[in-house]
Amino acid sequence: MMSESATSPAELNVSSRPMAALRSGYDLPVYGLDDGNFLRLHVVALSLIFCSLACAIAVVVWSFRTHTTKFFTWSQGERIAVYMAFCDGLFNISHSLDHLHYVIQRDHVTPAGLCVFYAMFLLEFMTSQVSRYHTAIA
């Protein structure tokens, strides 16, 4: 049951076009442009991305500074932490480029091939983290 404070789709900036009329993501409006929240959203997103990147860098640097032995002699758990931090750092770099592109253009990423390029790297680094995690617990 919906509460009285529920928001309508129009208030959530959801496109009112029927799903059959949408052909690609380029058919959708860029979120935040119409209500003035565009920069606010992307500045917050970029800030969080750079905080995550700093943490990933800190994990890698701290890991190598605290070990005097060669990397492949570390325990599997210690190596997994470095692998995941490395993948997270690469994910954050890719994601920040995607957001910066949006901020600079104030529109969708064009050309479409560049959008696919960003998507491929984001997917690659996300699945790499999941793959490494499952390898560690197996």
JOFENFEN-V328291 format. One record per residue. PSI is psi in whole degrees, 0 to 359 (none if undefined). NEAR is the number of other C-alpha atoms within 8 Angstrom. D_LAST is the distance of its C-alpha to the last C-alpha in Angstrom with 1 decimal. Layout:
psi | near | d_last
PSI | NEAR | D_LAST
PSI | NEAR | D_LAST
//
This chain:
psi | near | d_last
134 | 2 | 42.2
141 | 4 | 42.8
167 | 5 | 44.3
340 | 4 | 47.4
7 | 4 | 45.6
145 | 6 | 43.3
146 | 6 | 43.7
160 | 6 | 45.0
326 | 9 | 43.2
324 | 8 | 46.0
336 | 7 | 45.2
5 | 7 | 41.5
37 | 7 | 42.6
135 | 7 | 41.3
138 | 8 | 43.1
1 | 6 | 45.6
145 | 6 | 45.5
150 | 6 | 44.3
327 | 5 | 40.9
335 | 5 | 42.7
343 | 6 | 44.7
129 | 10 | 41.7
331 | 7 | 40.9
177 | 6 | 38.6
340 | 6 | 37.4
347 | 7 | 40.6
339 | 7 | 42.6
147 | 8 | 41.3
152 | 6 | 43.0
124 | 7 | 41.3
130 | 7 | 40.3
343 | 10 | 42.5
321 | 9 | 45.3
337 | 6 | 47.6
8 | 6 | 47.4
9 | 7 | 47.3
5 | 9 | 43.8
304 | 10 | 42.4
320 | 9 | 42.6
314 | 7 | 41.5
314 | 9 | 38.3
329 | 10 | 37.5
318 | 8 | 38.5
314 | 8 | 36.2
313 | 9 | 33.3
323 | 11 | 34.0
315 | 8 | 34.3
322 | 8 | 30.9
316 | 11 | 29.4
329 | 10 | 31.1
317 | 8 | 30.0
321 | 11 | 26.4
317 | 12 | 27.1
320 | 8 | 28.8
319 | 8 | 25.8
317 | 12 | 23.5
318 | 11 | 26.2
319 | 8 | 26.5
315 | 11 | 22.9
312 | 11 | 23.1
312 | 8 | 26.6
319 | 8 | 25.8
316 | 10 | 22.7
330 | 8 | 24.9
333 | 7 | 27.9
354 | 6 | 26.3
135 | 7 | 24.9
351 | 6 | 27.5
170 | 6 | 25.2
151 | 7 | 24.0
316 | 6 | 21.0
359 | 6 | 18.9
353 | 6 | 19.6
163 | 9 | 18.0
161 | 7 | 14.8
319 | 7 | 11.5
320 | 7 | 11.8
320 | 9 | 15.4
321 | 11 | 14.9
320 | 11 | 12.4
320 | 9 | 15.2
316 | 11 | 17.7
315 | 10 | 16.0
321 | 12 | 15.7
321 | 12 | 19.3
313 | 11 | 20.5
321 | 12 | 19.3
319 | 14 | 20.7
317 | 12 | 23.9
322 | 9 | 24.4
315 | 12 | 23.8
323 | 12 | 26.4
313 | 9 | 28.8
315 | 11 | 28.6
323 | 11 | 29.0
323 | 11 | 31.9
320 | 8 | 33.7
311 | 10 | 33.4
320 | 11 | 34.9
322 | 9 | 37.5
316 | 9 | 38.6
315 | 11 | 39.1
318 | 10 | 41.1
315 | 6 | 43.3
335 | 8 | 44.0
38 | 7 | 44.1
180 | 7 | 43.0
157 | 8 | 40.2
123 | 11 | 38.6
150 | 7 | 40.9
167 | 6 | 41.0
328 | 7 | 38.4
325 | 7 | 36.8
323 | 9 | 36.0
318 | 10 | 34.4
321 | 8 | 32.2
311 | 8 | 31.4
314 | 11 | 30.3
320 | 8 | 28.3
314 | 8 | 26.5
319 | 10 | 25.5
315 | 11 | 24.5
318 | 8 | 22.2
312 | 8 | 20.8
330 | 12 | 20.0
313 | 11 | 18.6
332 | 8 | 16.2
320 | 10 | 15.3
316 | 12 | 14.3
318 | 8 | 12.2
316 | 8 | 10.6
321 | 11 | 10.0
314 | 10 | 8.7
329 | 8 | 6.0
321 | 7 | 5.3
323 | 9 | 5.6
351 | 5 | 3.8
none | 4 | 0.0
//
